[in-house]
């Protein structure tokens, strides 16, 4: 694998700002789908169990990944 050259300070700042915005978007916007009972909800935790049946078989997708139509 080829090594990448180090980022210049401007590029590093752009990437850090982008990462901070993604972290904010994830904070309260996790779409959850229970694979056991098919319940769906939006949560702020990546560790939440199903609110309907208590299962830990939960698929989690960051809501910012859904397009705005």
C-alpha positions as a printed NumPy array, in Angstrom:
array([[  0.   ,   0.   ,   0.   ],
       [  1.338,   3.424,  -0.909],
       [  1.765,   5.927,   1.86 ],
       [ -0.003,   9.252,   1.528],
       [  1.789,  12.558,   1.859],
       [  0.95 ,  14.495,   5.033],
       [ -1.994,  16.872,   4.839],
       [ -1.341,  20.561,   4.752],
       [ -2.842,  22.577,   7.652],
       [ -5.732,  23.911,   5.529],
       [ -6.797,  20.44 ,   4.374],
       [ -6.448,  19.083,   7.903],
       [ -8.744,  21.855,   9.204],
       [-11.357,  21.134,   6.514],
       [-11.359,  17.432,   7.391],
       [-11.6  ,  18.134,  11.146],
       [-14.542,  20.516,  10.574],
       [-16.284,  17.897,   8.425],
       [-15.738,  15.209,  11.08 ],
       [-17.136,  17.517,  13.788],
       [-20.283,  18.16 ,  11.707],
       [-20.786,  14.422,  11.194],
       [-20.426,  13.836,  14.958],
       [-23.08 ,  16.514,  15.647],
       [-25.414,  14.995,  13.046],
       [-25.002,  11.563,  14.636],
       [-25.59 ,  12.792,  18.182],
       [-29.409,  12.647,  18.077],
       [-30.201,  11.119,  14.727],
       [-29.683,   7.365,  14.657],
       [-32.373,   5.451,  12.746],
       [-32.918,   2.106,  14.48 ],
       [-34.617,  -1.026,  13.135],
       [-35.231,  -4.069,  15.314],
       [-34.454,  -7.292,  13.472],
       [-36.633,  -9.249,  15.918],
       [-39.962,  -7.369,  15.87 ],
       [-39.403,  -4.866,  12.998],
       [-39.953,  -1.824,  15.228],
       [-38.395,   1.406,  13.924],
       [-37.428,   4.563,  15.814],
       [-34.896,   7.374,  15.926],
       [-32.519,   7.405,  18.893],
       [-29.45 ,   9.216,  20.125],
       [-27.594,   6.084,  21.189],
       [-25.68 ,   3.564,  19.125],
       [-26.187,   1.064,  21.951],
       [-29.982,   1.236,  22.467],
       [-31.947,  -1.995,  22.655],
       [-35.381,  -2.243,  21.03 ],
       [-37.936,  -0.126,  22.854],
       [-40.759,  -2.483,  21.87 ],
       [-39.378,  -5.961,  22.635],
       [-36.035,  -5.378,  24.375],
       [-33.994,  -7.184,  21.716],
       [-30.384,  -6.211,  21.131],
       [-30.656,  -7.251,  17.463],
       [-30.9  ,  -3.645,  16.265],
       [-29.639,  -2.258,  12.973],
       [-28.493,   1.367,  13.284],
       [-28.059,   3.858,  10.447],
       [-27.052,   7.501,  10.838],
       [-29.968,   9.599,   9.596],
       [-27.705,  12.023,   7.703],
       [-27.084,   9.17 ,   5.273],
       [-30.651,   9.466,   3.973],
       [-31.097,  11.954,   1.109],
       [-33.347,  14.978,   1.522],
       [-35.977,  14.799,  -1.214]])
